[in-house]
Amino acid sequence: MSKTELDIVDRVSGDYGVPKEIILSPRRQKEFVDLRCIIAYVLRKREYSLPEIGRVLNRDHTTVINLLKRIEKDLELKSRAEKYWG
C-alpha cells in the first residue's frame, strides 16, 4: 500500500476504533462493510481505479463497485465519508 492508501485506512481505523486488519479481513458485519465503503469512496474521489481500490481492500473490483453503490444510497454513510475527502 502507498502512503496515501495507508493513511486513509489508518485514519478510518483509528477514528472508529477498529483494527485495520479487521477492516481488511473477509468479515461481512455491517460495521466493517461500512468502513470499507468509506475507504473505497475516498480512494475513488482521489481517482483510484476500481482494481487499485480492490487491492487496498483485499477485494475484487466487482465488490468495490457494490461498496460504491451502497455508499451512494446511504446519505448518512456518505456524509461520514466526506470528512476524509479533502
Backbone as JSON, one array per atom type, in Angstrom:
{
  "sequence": "MSKTELDIVDRVSGDYGVPKEIILSPRRQKEFVDLRCIIAYVLRKREYSLPEIGRVLNRDHTTVINLLKRIEKDLELKSRAEKYWG",
  "N": [[0.84, -1.19, 0.0], [0.45, 2.25, -0.73], [1.63, 5.32, 0.78], [-0.48, 7.2, 0.94], [-2.77, 5.57, 0.69], [-2.43, 3.94, 2.93], [-2.55, 5.88, 4.93], [-5.25, 6.69, 4.79], [-6.63, 4.29, 5.41], [-5.55, 3.87, 7.99], [-6.48, 6.21, 9.32], [-9.3, 5.92, 9.23], [-9.52, 3.52, 10.59], [-8.46, 4.24, 13.14], [-10.25, 6.32, 13.89], [-12.66, 4.97, 14.21], [-12.04, 2.98, 15.93], [-11.43, 0.38, 15.15], [-9.37, -2.26, 14.38], [-7.12, -2.17, 11.59], [-6.57, -4.59, 10.4], [-8.89, -6.03, 10.76], [-10.73, -4.51, 9.31], [-9.77, -4.99, 6.75], [-10.12, -7.66, 6.55], [-11.94, -10.75, 5.7], [-14.41, -10.5, 6.97], [-17.94, -9.85, 7.23], [-19.67, -8.24, 8.64], [-21.93, -5.54, 9.14], [-20.86, -3.16, 10.24], [-18.11, -3.32, 9.57], [-18.2, -3.51, 6.8], [-19.32, -1.04, 6.21], [-17.17, 0.63, 6.91], [-15.33, -0.14, 4.98], [-16.69, 0.82, 2.77], [-16.47, 3.58, 3.17], [-13.68, 3.94, 2.91], [-13.32, 3.05, 0.25], [-14.86, 4.95, -1.1], [-13.46, 7.37, -0.59], [-10.96, 6.81, -1.77], [-11.8, 6.48, -4.42], [-12.69, 9.07, -5.0], [-10.23, 10.23, -5.04], [-9.37, 9.45, -7.44], [-8.56, 6.79, -7.83], [-8.42, 3.66, -9.49], [-10.92, 1.07, -9.94], [-9.78, -1.61, -9.69], [-7.42, -0.89, -8.3], [-8.41, 0.11, -5.86], [-9.61, -2.21, -5.0], [-7.33, -3.8, -4.53], [-6.25, -2.48, -2.31], [-8.24, -2.97, -0.4], [-8.32, -5.69, -0.31], [-10.13, -7.0, -2.04], [-12.14, -7.86, -4.95], [-12.7, -6.04, -8.06], [-15.42, -5.97, -8.62], [-16.66, -6.18, -6.16], [-15.86, -3.77, -5.09], [-17.31, -2.03, -6.73], [-19.89, -2.59, -5.78], [-19.61, -1.69, -3.13], [-19.31, 1.06, -3.58], [-21.77, 1.66, -4.78], [-23.42, 1.14, -2.65], [-22.69, 3.15, -0.78], [-23.52, 5.41, -2.13], [-26.26, 5.22, -1.92], [-26.73, 5.51, 0.77], [-27.07, 8.13, 2.64], [-26.25, 9.02, 5.18], [-23.98, 7.49, 5.68], [-22.44, 8.35, 3.53], [-22.06, 11.03, 4.25], [-20.44, 10.66, 6.48], [-18.18, 9.73, 5.21], [-17.37, 11.93, 3.74], [-15.85, 13.59, 5.39], [-13.28, 12.65, 5.22], [-12.48, 13.25, 2.74], [-10.61, 15.48, 1.08]],
  "CA": [[0.0, 0.0, 0.0], [1.18, 3.51, -0.73], [1.45, 6.13, 2.0], [-1.83, 7.78, 0.91], [-3.72, 4.5, 0.97], [-2.23, 3.54, 4.31], [-3.05, 6.98, 5.77], [-6.72, 6.65, 4.82], [-7.02, 3.11, 6.18], [-5.19, 4.13, 9.39], [-7.38, 7.22, 9.88], [-10.63, 5.32, 9.43], [-9.33, 2.53, 11.65], [-8.32, 4.95, 14.4], [-11.46, 7.08, 14.23], [-13.75, 4.07, 14.58], [-11.55, 2.02, 16.91], [-11.44, -0.98, 14.58], [-8.05, -2.52, 13.79], [-7.15, -2.23, 10.12], [-6.58, -5.99, 10.0], [-10.29, -6.45, 10.73], [-11.35, -3.82, 8.17], [-9.3, -5.61, 5.52], [-10.4, -9.1, 6.63], [-13.15, -11.17, 4.97], [-15.62, -10.34, 7.77], [-19.0, -9.18, 6.48], [-20.57, -7.49, 9.51], [-22.28, -4.23, 8.6], [-19.91, -2.15, 10.72], [-16.86, -3.41, 8.81], [-18.53, -3.2, 5.4], [-19.47, 0.42, 6.16], [-15.84, 1.25, 6.93], [-14.76, -0.37, 3.65], [-17.37, 1.76, 1.87], [-15.86, 4.89, 3.38], [-12.35, 3.91, 2.32], [-13.49, 2.95, -1.2], [-15.38, 6.25, -1.57], [-12.38, 8.36, -0.55], [-9.98, 6.46, -2.79], [-12.4, 6.76, -5.73], [-12.63, 10.53, -5.15], [-8.84, 10.56, -5.35], [-9.16, 8.94, -8.79], [-8.03, 5.44, -7.88], [-9.24, 2.77, -10.31], [-11.6, 0.02, -9.17], [-8.82, -2.64, -9.29], [-6.49, -0.35, -7.28], [-9.15, 0.14, -4.6], [-9.74, -3.61, -4.63], [-6.06, -4.26, -3.96], [-6.13, -1.89, -0.96], [-9.23, -3.58, 0.49], [-8.28, -7.15, -0.48], [-11.39, -7.38, -2.69], [-12.07, -7.69, -6.4], [-13.28, -4.77, -8.49], [-16.89, -6.01, -8.55], [-17.02, -5.87, -4.77], [-15.67, -2.32, -4.95], [-18.48, -1.41, -7.37], [-21.0, -2.72, -4.85], [-19.36, -0.79, -2.0], [-19.57, 2.42, -4.03], [-23.22, 1.79, -4.95], [-24.01, 1.16, -1.31], [-22.48, 4.44, -0.14], [-24.33, 6.41, -2.84], [-27.64, 5.08, -1.45], [-26.79, 5.76, 2.21], [-26.62, 9.51, 2.82], [-25.54, 9.15, 6.45], [-22.65, 6.91, 5.46], [-21.73, 9.24, 2.62], [-21.63, 12.22, 5.0], [-19.31, 10.24, 7.3], [-17.02, 9.59, 4.32], [-16.98, 13.25, 3.24], [-14.84, 14.23, 6.24], [-11.96, 12.17, 4.83], [-12.2, 13.71, 1.4], [-10.21, 16.88, 1.11]],
  "C": [[0.88, 1.24, 0.0], [0.89, 4.27, 0.55], [0.03, 6.71, 2.06], [-2.87, 6.73, 1.28], [-3.65, 4.1, 2.44], [-2.75, 4.61, 5.27], [-4.57, 6.92, 5.89], [-7.2, 5.47, 5.65], [-6.73, 3.33, 7.66], [-6.12, 5.15, 10.04], [-8.75, 6.65, 10.18], [-10.56, 4.32, 10.58], [-9.26, 3.2, 13.02], [-9.58, 5.67, 14.83], [-12.59, 6.19, 14.73], [-13.32, 2.98, 15.55], [-11.61, 0.56, 16.44], [-10.08, -1.22, 13.95], [-8.13, -2.69, 12.28], [-7.14, -3.66, 9.62], [-8.02, -6.52, 9.9], [-11.01, -5.79, 9.55], [-11.0, -4.52, 6.87], [-9.54, -7.12, 5.49], [-11.65, -9.46, 5.83], [-14.46, -10.97, 5.75], [-16.65, -9.48, 7.05], [-20.01, -8.46, 7.38], [-20.73, -6.08, 8.97], [-21.26, -3.16, 8.99], [-18.63, -2.15, 9.88], [-17.08, -3.09, 7.34], [-18.68, -1.68, 5.25], [-18.12, 1.12, 6.13], [-15.14, 1.03, 5.58], [-15.39, 0.56, 2.63], [-16.73, 3.14, 1.96], [-14.5, 4.95, 2.7], [-12.44, 3.88, 0.79], [-13.93, 4.29, -1.78], [-14.24, 7.28, -1.64], [-11.34, 8.07, -1.63], [-10.52, 6.74, -4.2], [-12.39, 8.26, -6.01], [-11.22, 10.99, -5.5], [-8.39, 9.91, -6.66], [-8.41, 7.61, -8.85], [-8.97, 4.61, -8.76], [-9.9, 1.72, -9.4], [-10.63, -1.11, -8.78], [-7.83, -2.15, -8.22], [-7.16, -0.33, -5.91], [-9.32, -1.29, -4.09], [-8.48, -4.16, -4.01], [-5.88, -3.73, -2.54], [-7.02, -2.64, 0.02], [-9.22, -5.11, 0.45], [-9.59, -7.7, -1.05], [-11.21, -7.28, -4.2], [-12.85, -6.44, -6.81], [-14.81, -4.79, -8.45], [-17.39, -5.74, -7.15], [-16.89, -4.37, -4.53], [-16.85, -1.57, -5.58], [-19.67, -1.45, -6.41], [-20.83, -1.83, -3.62], [-19.7, 0.65, -2.38], [-21.06, 2.66, -4.27], [-23.9, 1.92, -3.6], [-23.86, 2.54, -0.67], [-23.29, 5.54, -0.83], [-25.78, 6.38, -2.37], [-27.81, 5.48, 0.02], [-26.21, 7.15, 2.51], [-25.85, 9.72, 4.12], [-24.12, 8.62, 6.32], [-21.81, 7.81, 4.56], [-21.24, 10.49, 3.35], [-20.47, 11.89, 5.93], [-18.05, 10.15, 6.46], [-16.49, 10.94, 3.87], [-15.9, 13.9, 4.1], [-13.41, 13.78, 5.92], [-11.54, 12.67, 3.45], [-11.82, 15.18, 1.46], [-8.74, 17.06, 0.97]]
}
